[in-house]
């Protein structure tokens, strides 16, 4: 009879790394979990995240607590700048600043995995934050219904879903059902490092309900990944899914230290990716009573790279690691791939049957329908200092966006033609799990009439990562 001393408890609190070392989970299961939670908790999510096992089921809790203080030189933005317009110089908001203290970017994730069965692995992910859809116009004229106070916005934030999906990995192909990163841009593998809350200006940053099918072919020198996805359409009345596809190559023996966003520090192989997006919209014709539609197909393409310039051979423990991230994208109607992005493009006031978000497709003055076209690029460097075990590092980023046709869809004084954004950040980890960050950025927003308002942002943040 087995003694009580040698009987494993039904419920155990452990970590994914311990489960891997004890061979309770396979390397493939560990790698899959780290891919899911790495952008939020980095390698800490794999090494130290609290994992509860019940039999052979494992539940991992991960995330971070974030506290931010943000000052802007204009009143253009809430905590997330995204790709919103900087208010024009002649406006009140363009001449006065704003200070915000917030915890709304705090994040909580739960990942559950079932025991492997005939080389098939099932898992589910629920990841939430507190940046829900509260009204951002706190003081509407006349006290419109639904307005909330500043105190409620910042102190009683709305819990919202970021990722909510289930996944089945098989020896042939892998399936993902539910809300996850868009495949376009191979998110989150190439996202830059900054203290600022993402998505930042010029960065592909988007999630959508989807069905994704992917396959990774692994070898010692390289991994080759190919994937296709059918996403919830950008316009539900189009009756057609948005389609995305991509290929990515990772060079396994060329590794660097990388922080995705502000908390997702990992050791990652050099990689390059290409991805494409195709969407279909059909808008009611410009008429008081519309029964017919104008249909349009649009496509976009993105190129991404993560390149360790000074690679690491010791998991980044000694520092002196320099890495580069880069992304270029161009296409038609791709505003849905970015955060808070319209470029100022809207619909005529007489267009009473609008059933699509602004900034994707619109009618010109002659009544012809077009997609809004954009060119975007972002490049970033992150350097981990030597002598401090890589616990202090700096990052710099630059992004640029421009459109050749936004002025066709509205008054030049209301639409963006170009945007330039520069950013610098410094991070320090004085204790395990505790991180501090300080960031400065400047945004140059150019309107169609050549007006160029500027916003300066300073942000100080503290993080506890678990």
Secondary structure as GFF3:
##gff-version 3
##sequence-region A 1 466
A	DSSP	three_ten_helix	4	6	.	.	.	ID=ss1
A	DSSP	beta_strand	11	14	.	.	.	ID=ss2
A	DSSP	alpha_helix	16	21	.	.	.	ID=ss3
A	DSSP	alpha_helix	27	41	.	.	.	ID=ss4
A	DSSP	alpha_helix	44	47	.	.	.	ID=ss5
A	DSSP	beta_strand	50	54	.	.	.	ID=ss6
A	DSSP	beta_strand	57	72	.	.	.	ID=ss7
A	DSSP	alpha_helix	92	95	.	.	.	ID=ss8
A	DSSP	beta_strand	98	102	.	.	.	ID=ss9
A	DSSP	beta_strand	107	113	.	.	.	ID=ss10
A	DSSP	beta_strand	121	129	.	.	.	ID=ss11
A	DSSP	alpha_helix	150	155	.	.	.	ID=ss12
A	DSSP	beta_strand	160	169	.	.	.	ID=ss13
A	DSSP	beta_strand	174	181	.	.	.	ID=ss14
A	DSSP	beta_strand	207	218	.	.	.	ID=ss15
A	DSSP	beta_strand	222	231	.	.	.	ID=ss16
A	DSSP	three_ten_helix	236	238	.	.	.	ID=ss17
A	DSSP	beta_strand	242	260	.	.	.	ID=ss18
A	DSSP	beta_strand	264	284	.	.	.	ID=ss19
A	DSSP	beta_strand	293	310	.	.	.	ID=ss20
A	DSSP	beta_strand	321	332	.	.	.	ID=ss21
A	DSSP	three_ten_helix	335	337	.	.	.	ID=ss22
A	DSSP	beta_strand	361	363	.	.	.	ID=ss23
A	DSSP	beta_strand	369	371	.	.	.	ID=ss24
A	DSSP	beta_strand	373	384	.	.	.	ID=ss25
A	DSSP	beta_strand	392	402	.	.	.	ID=ss26
A	DSSP	three_ten_helix	406	409	.	.	.	ID=ss27
A	DSSP	three_ten_helix	412	414	.	.	.	ID=ss28
A	DSSP	beta_strand	416	431	.	.	.	ID=ss29
A	DSSP	beta_strand	434	447	.	.	.	ID=ss30
A	DSSP	beta_strand	452	465	.	.	.	ID=ss31
###
